[in-house]
Amino acid sequence: MELYFLGTNAGLPTTQRNVTSVALRMLEERRSSWLFDCGEATQHQILHSPLKLSRLEKIFITHMHGDHVFGLPGLLSSRSSQEGSPPLTVYGPQGLKQFLEVTLGATQSRVTFGLDIVEHAGGLIFEDEQIKVEAAALEHRIESYGYRMTEKDRPGSLNMELLREWGVRPGPEYGKLKNGESITVDGRTITPDQVLGPPKRGRIVTILGDTRPAPGIDPLAAGADLLVHEATFTDEFADLAQKYYHSTAVQAAEAAKKAGVGELILTHFSSRYKDPEQLQPLLDEARAVFPNTQLAMEHETYPVRPAQDREKD
């Protein structure tokens, strides 16, 4: 499980950065990727990435501002040109369905795969045996949401030494034990509790839409292994951030500290910060409050590390 940033700019694309989009890659876990927001030219960014439209399973839209949705009709149309594309579900606030129906209809764009558009008002919006997704309202100029992805706990590690001692070789039997099934080898019944360590806690990823400090952030971010939070401005522009319903790097760090997250990634930077050197003050301000902070860089991969792995460092 890892994040891959396709766009990190706020409002307008620049020659240095594209507008908002980030992928959650779960190739080992689900053989698929999920996309969060789809600003203009996101599909072009994907062409320069390891992501594949055919592996795209879900898209989550945080809010209906253009820098978060203008790339969506084009991406769906391009995906339709790929034969055998699997079904896709798009989640977002009210207005998403009308936006897609009008734009796709007016341009006579064909959608050749199963497309399900789910408008929501927060709460539990998806759950299966592997993961659940919850949403909560934030504070922005229009309806805006954050998403919390909670991976279900996974089986513990197999005691390889004990299995070898009992004559169990790598193969299907290992998978059965991992799935909670007992096996019989040379007349010996081996149960999962004999050879499996304690369950591994599922990872939690929280990705927020545009927002200024808001009560909805706390339940979404609580205890998350990784929090993605907008940081449109440095602290000197705190009044401007408040006026336009955005956050500063310091406010993002304060939210991460309050929620007890493992790692914070800042994104959605104002175009006034042209290059990585000009972004450094945002990172410095955030790290003064929450040291384990990184800047989102486009076409960079950020692994989602569970708490037990961080504690080993």
Buried (B, 14 or more C-beta within 10 A) or exposed (E): BBBBBBBBBBBBBBEBBBBBBBBBBBEEBBEBBBBBBBBBBBBBBBEEBEBEBEBBBBBBBBBBBEBBBBBBBBBBBBBBEEEEBEEBBBBBBEBBEEBBEEBBEEEEBEBEBEBEBBBBEBEEBBEEEEBBBBBBBBBBEEBBBBBBBBBEEBBBEBBEEEBEEBEBEEEEBBEBBBEEEEBEEEEEEBEBEEBBEEEBBBBBBBBBBBBBBBEBBEEBBBEBBBBBBBBBBBBEBBEEBBEBBBBBBBBBBBBBBBBEBBBBBBBBBBBEBBEEEBBEBBBEBBBEBBEBBBBBBBEEEBEBBBEEBEEEE
